[in-house]
Amino acid sequence: MNRRALAVALVCSALGFAWQWLTVRYNYAGNWTALFCHGSEIPLPRALAGEHIYVFPNSGGYDGQSYHLVAHDPLARTETGRAVPDPTLRFPRILLPGLAHLLALGRTQWIDPAYHFCELFFLGLGAWWLARLLEREGRDPRWAVLYVIVPSSIASIDRMLVDVAVVSLAIGFAFYLEQEETSFWKLYFVLMAAALCRETGLLLLPAYGIRLLLRRRFGRLALLVTAALPWAIWTWWTRTYIAGAAALGIEYFFYPFRGMMDAVEHPRHFAYPAAIVAVIVGLWWVQFGGILLALWQGVRRGTGEDAINNACFLWSCFAIVLPPGVYDDPFAGARVLAPLLLFQFLRKEYWPLLLVTPRVWLEIAPQAIGIAKGIVR
């Protein structure tokens, strides 16, 4: 065990927990369920009434509310699981909520703390792999502690999302890829877990598969395909036996640039003074420019034996067909494309990540102000 990397991982997780503790105390009156971002427009199941869930008024909530319900009822056997508003998307992303359920032994009162633990565990795991990668490249591994402030980490620990897990596993993919001959099975299980975490994690499999194909490693390529079987079986089960979890329509994907054009043509409106709106809109354009730069760099590198370049190319292609509602959300585009941004950062292409991040920081500025006011009172 690399002690410096372990120290970085622990510090990173501690910083993530510190943010959660401070914002819960000073912004949400000590109610930890606020981090799941339940909105008043989504009815809560009666079975969770004992949790006294914090509900944001006049809001549809955010994705964490769905993962919260999935963690309580991963097989949708009760009204809790059936209350998930978007089962088609959420139930296949079982890794993090499923681990929380297993860690809590299915006990209702333990599930939320277990979910928080899993979130911080993946945050630390990503920092650990990142520190090891930086050290291998001759860079100071302590920089990996900043993993806590990249968009996917901020959004995940603030709203209990699965993105920090899939991004951390993507970093693990990069780490084990460089020692694939001695760590193939570690790489295999990272790929399996990434697919179960979020469907975008599947992109890592063809990224590695192209490398194996070009090197004529057909036996290993056939073995690699089996890493997708748990995801395929679980997704088939959810969409067969969970009400409302039918497959996504083909129209969800095959409209290139639709999501980008919608964000440009129908920008969000903000009820703030003009100067504040100008800052918000300006940073959104900076973020959007960073995303476009990342996509251009990803496509420009093309595909080949370099699996990281392959992953960047595939993520860039995927980004082009993302639907409306992604790019106008300051969290969504930045976290969905986070593996692309981190891979490019590891290749010393820093600008995309640097341009994308400030708008995400601005989104949590009201909470930071609330914390500061609470501390000085």
C-alpha positions in Angstrom: 0.0 0.0 0.0 1.4 3.4 -1.1 1.2 5.5 2.1 1.4 8.8 0.4 -1.5 7.9 -1.9 -3.4 6.5 1.0 -2.9 9.8 2.9 -4.1 11.8 -0.1 -7.2 9.5 -0.4 -8.1 10.0 3.2 -7.7 13.7 3.1 -9.8 13.9 0.0 -12.6 11.9 1.5 -12.3 14.0 4.7 -12.7 17.2 2.7 -15.7 15.8 1.0 -17.3 14.9 4.3 -16.4 18.3 5.8 -18.3 20.0 3.0 -21.4 17.8 3.5 -21.3 18.3 7.3 -21.0 22.0 7.0 -23.7 22.5 4.4 -26.1 20.1 6.2 -25.6 22.0 9.5 -25.8 25.6 8.2 -28.0 25.3 5.2 -30.4 22.4 6.0 -30.8 22.5 9.8 -28.9 19.3 10.3 -31.1 17.2 8.0 -28.8 14.9 6.1 -31.5 13.8 3.7 -31.3 17.2 2.1 -28.3 16.0 0.2 -30.5 13.6 -1.8 -32.4 16.7 -3.2 -35.9 15.4 -3.0 -38.3 17.8 -4.7 -41.9 18.6 -3.8 -43.1 17.6 -7.2 -42.2 14.0 -6.7 -44.4 12.2 -4.1 -42.5 10.5 -1.3 -43.3 6.9 -0.3 -45.0 6.5 3.1 -42.5 3.9 4.1 -39.8 6.5 4.4 -41.9 8.9 6.5 -39.8 8.1 9.5 -36.7 9.6 7.8 -38.3 13.1 7.9 -36.9 13.7 4.4 -36.0 17.3 3.6 -38.1 18.4 0.6 -37.2 21.3 -1.6 -40.4 23.3 -2.3 -41.6 24.0 -5.9 -38.9 21.7 -7.2 -38.7 18.5 -9.3 -35.6 17.6 -7.2 -32.4 16.1 -8.6 -31.1 12.7 -9.6 -30.0 11.8 -6.1 -33.6 11.4 -4.9 -34.0 8.5 -7.3 -30.8 6.7 -6.2 -31.9 7.2 -2.6 -35.1 5.3 -3.3 -33.2 2.6 -5.3 -30.9 2.1 -2.3 -33.8 1.5 -0.1 -35.5 -0.9 -2.5 -33.1 -2.1 -5.2 -35.5 -4.8 -6.5 -38.6 -2.5 -6.5 -40.6 -4.9 -4.3 -42.4 -2.2 -2.4 -43.9 1.2 -2.9 -40.5 2.8 -2.2 -38.9 1.3 -5.4 -42.1 1.9 -7.4 -41.9 5.6 -6.4 -38.7 6.1 -8.4 -39.7 8.8 -11.0 -37.4 7.6 -13.7 -36.8 3.9 -13.3 -35.6 3.4 -16.9 -32.4 5.4 -16.1 -31.9 4.8 -12.4 -32.4 1.1 -11.7 -29.7 0.0 -14.2 -27.2 2.2 -12.3 -27.2 -0.2 -9.4 -23.6 -0.3 -8.2 -23.5 2.6 -5.7 -27.1 2.3 -4.3 -26.8 -1.5 -4.4 -23.6 -1.5 -2.4 -25.2 0.9 0.1 -28.1 -1.5 0.5 -25.8 -4.5 1.0 -23.5 -2.7 3.4 -26.6 -1.7 5.5 -27.8 -5.4 5.4 -31.1 -4.0 4.1 -31.9 -2.2 7.3 -33.7 1.0 6.6 -32.1 3.0 9.3 -28.6 2.1 8.1 -29.1 2.6 4.4 -28.5 6.4 4.3 -25.3 6.3 6.3 -24.1 3.4 4.2 -24.8 5.5 1.1 -22.8 8.4 2.4 -20.0 6.1 3.2 -20.0 4.5 -0.3 -20.0 8.0 -1.8 -16.9 9.1 0.2 -15.2 5.7 -0.4 -15.3 6.1 -4.2 -14.2 9.7 -3.8 -11.1 8.5 -1.8 -10.6 5.6 -4.2 -10.4 7.9 -7.2 -8.0 10.2 -5.4 -5.8 7.2 -4.5 -5.6 6.0 -8.1 -5.0 9.5 -9.3 -2.2 10.0 -6.8 -0.6 6.8 -8.0 -0.9 7.9 -11.6 0.7 11.3 -10.9 3.5 9.7 -8.9 4.2 7.3 -11.8 4.5 10.2 -14.1 6.9 12.0 -11.8 4.4 14.6 -10.6 3.6 15.4 -7.0 0.9 12.9 -5.9 -0.5 15.4 -3.4 -2.1 17.3 -6.2 -4.6 14.4 -6.3 -6.3 15.8 -3.2 -7.9 18.4 -5.6 -10.0 15.6 -7.0 -12.5 16.7 -4.4 -13.2 19.9 -6.3 -13.5 18.6 -9.9 -17.1 18.9 -11.2 -18.1 15.2 -10.9 -16.9 15.1 -7.3 -18.6 18.4 -6.3 -21.9 17.4 -7.9 -21.8 13.9 -6.4 -21.0 14.7 -2.8 -23.4 17.6 -2.9 -26.3 15.7 -4.4 -25.6 12.1 -3.8 -25.0 11.1 -7.4 -23.3 8.0 -8.9 -20.9 10.0 -11.1 -18.0 10.1 -8.6 -18.0 6.3 -8.6 -17.9 5.9 -12.4 -15.2 8.7 -12.8 -13.1 7.1 -10.0 -13.4 3.7 -11.8 -12.4 5.4 -15.1 -9.2 6.7 -13.3 -8.7 3.1 -12.0 -9.0 2.0 -15.6 -6.2 4.4 -16.6 -4.1 3.2 -13.7 -4.3 -0.6 -14.4 -4.1 -0.1 -18.1 -0.4 0.7 -17.8 0.2 -2.6 -16.1 -2.4 -4.7 -17.9 -0.2 -7.8 -18.2 0.1 -8.2 -14.4 -3.2 -6.5 -13.4 -5.6 -7.8 -16.1 -8.1 -9.1 -13.6 -8.1 -5.9 -11.6 -8.7 -4.0 -14.9 -11.5 -6.5 -15.7 -13.4 -6.0 -12.5 -13.0 -2.2 -12.8 -14.6 -2.4 -16.2 -17.4 -4.6 -14.9 -18.1 -2.2 -12.0 -18.0 0.9 -14.2 -20.7 -0.6 -16.4 -22.9 -1.4 -13.4 -22.4 2.1 -12.1 -23.6 4.0 -15.1 -24.2 3.2 -18.8 -21.4 5.6 -19.8 -19.0 3.2 -18.0 -19.6 0.8 -20.8 -17.6 3.1 -23.1 -14.4 1.9 -21.4 -14.9 -1.7 -22.7 -14.8 -0.8 -26.5 -12.0 1.6 -25.7 -9.9 -1.3 -24.4 -11.4 -3.7 -26.9 -10.1 -1.7 -29.9 -6.6 -1.9 -28.4 -6.9 -5.7 -28.0 -8.3 -6.1 -31.5 -5.4 -4.2 -33.1 -2.9 -6.2 -31.1 -4.7 -9.4 -32.2 -5.3 -10.4 -28.6 -8.5 -12.2 -29.6 -8.7 -14.5 -26.5 -8.4 -11.6 -24.1 -10.9 -9.7 -26.2 -13.5 -12.5 -25.9 -12.9 -12.5 -22.2 -13.3 -8.8 -22.0 -16.8 -9.1 -23.5 -17.9 -11.1 -20.5 -17.3 -8.1 -18.3 -20.5 -6.6 -19.7 -22.6 -9.6 -18.8 -23.6 -8.5 -15.3 -24.7 -5.1 -16.6 -26.6 -6.8 -19.5 -28.3 -9.3 -17.2 -29.2 -6.7 -14.6 -30.5 -4.2 -17.2 -32.6 -6.9 -18.9 -34.1 -7.9 -15.5 -34.9 -4.3 -14.5 -36.6 -3.5 -17.8 -38.5 -6.8 -17.7 -39.7 -6.9 -14.2 -39.7 -3.3 -12.9 -42.8 -1.4 -13.8 -42.1 1.7 -15.9 -38.5 0.6 -16.7 -38.9 -0.1 -20.4 -36.1 0.5 -22.8 -35.3 4.0 -23.9 -36.7 4.9 -27.3 -34.3 5.2 -30.2 -35.2 8.9 -30.5 -33.4 9.4 -27.2 -30.0 9.1 -29.0 -30.1 9.7 -32.7 -30.3 13.4 -32.9 -26.7 14.7 -33.1 -26.1 18.1 -31.5 -29.8 18.4 -30.4 -28.8 18.8 -26.7 -26.2 21.4 -27.5 -28.4 23.4 -29.8 -31.3 23.3 -27.3 -29.0 24.7 -24.6 -27.9 27.6 -26.9 -31.4 28.4 -28.3 -33.3 28.0 -25.0 -31.0 29.2 -22.2 -32.1 29.1 -18.6 -33.6 32.2 -17.1 -32.5 33.5 -13.6 -34.4 35.7 -11.2 -31.3 37.6 -10.1 -30.0 41.2 -10.6 -28.6 41.8 -14.1 -24.9 41.8 -12.9 -25.3 38.4 -11.3 -27.1 37.0 -14.3 -24.2 38.2 -16.5 -21.7 36.3 -14.4 -23.8 33.1 -14.5 -24.3 33.3 -18.3 -20.7 34.3 -18.9 -19.4 31.3 -16.9 -21.9 29.0 -18.7 -20.4 30.0 -22.0 -16.9 29.4 -20.7 -18.1 26.0 -19.6 -19.7 25.3 -22.9 -16.5 26.4 -24.7 -14.5 24.0 -22.5 -16.8 21.1 -23.4 -16.5 21.9 -27.1 -12.7 22.1 -26.8 -12.7 18.7 -25.0 -14.8 17.1 -27.8 -12.6 18.5 -30.5 -9.5 17.2 -28.8 -11.1 13.9 -28.2 -12.2 13.5 -31.8 -8.9 14.8 -33.2 -6.9 12.0 -31.5 -9.0 9.3 -33.1 -8.6 5.7 -32.2 -5.8 3.1 -32.2 -3.8 1.1 -29.7 -4.0 3.8 -27.1 -7.1 2.9 -25.0 -7.2 6.3 -23.3 -7.4 8.0 -26.7 -10.1 5.6 -27.7 -12.0 6.4 -24.6 -11.8 10.1 -25.3 -12.9 9.6 -28.8 -15.9 7.5 -27.7 -16.9 9.9 -25.0 -16.8 12.8 -27.5 -19.0 10.9 -29.9 -21.4 10.1 -27.1 -21.5 13.8 -26.1 -22.7 14.8 -29.5 -26.0 12.8 -29.1 -26.8 13.7 -25.5 -30.4 15.0 -25.3 -31.8 18.4 -24.2 -31.5 19.1 -20.5 -27.9 18.1 -20.2 -25.9 21.1 -21.5 -28.0 23.8 -19.9 -27.5 22.2 -16.5 -24.2 23.4 -15.0 -23.7 20.0 -13.3 -25.0 17.6 -15.9 -22.7 18.0 -18.9 -19.6 18.5 -16.7 -20.2 15.3 -14.8 -21.3 13.1 -17.7 -18.2 14.1 -19.6 -15.9 14.0 -16.5 -14.0 10.9 -17.6 -13.1 12.6 -20.8 -12.0 15.7 -18.9 -9.9 13.7 -16.4 -8.3 11.6 -19.2 -7.3 14.8 -21.0 -6.0 16.3 -17.8 -3.8 13.2 -17.3 -2.5 13.8 -20.9 -1.6 17.4 -19.8 -4.4 18.9 -21.8 -5.6 21.1 -18.9 -7.8 23.7 -20.5 -11.1 21.7 -20.9 -11.2 20.9 -17.2 -10.2 24.4 -16.2 -12.8 26.0 -18.3 -15.6 23.7 -17.3 -15.1 23.8 -13.6 -15.8 27.5 -12.5 -19.5 27.3 -13.5 -19.9 24.3 -11.2 -18.2 26.1 -8.4 -20.6 29.0 -8.9 -23.5 26.7 -8.5 -22.6 25.8 -4.9 -21.7 29.4 -4.0 -25.1 30.1 -2.2 -24.3 27.1 0.0 -20.8 28.4 0.7 -22.3 31.8 1.6 -24.7 30.1 4.0 -21.9 28.2 5.6 -19.8 31.3 6.0 -22.8 33.2 7.6 -23.5 30.3 9.9 -19.9 30.2 11.1 -19.5 33.9 11.9 -22.8 34.2 13.7 
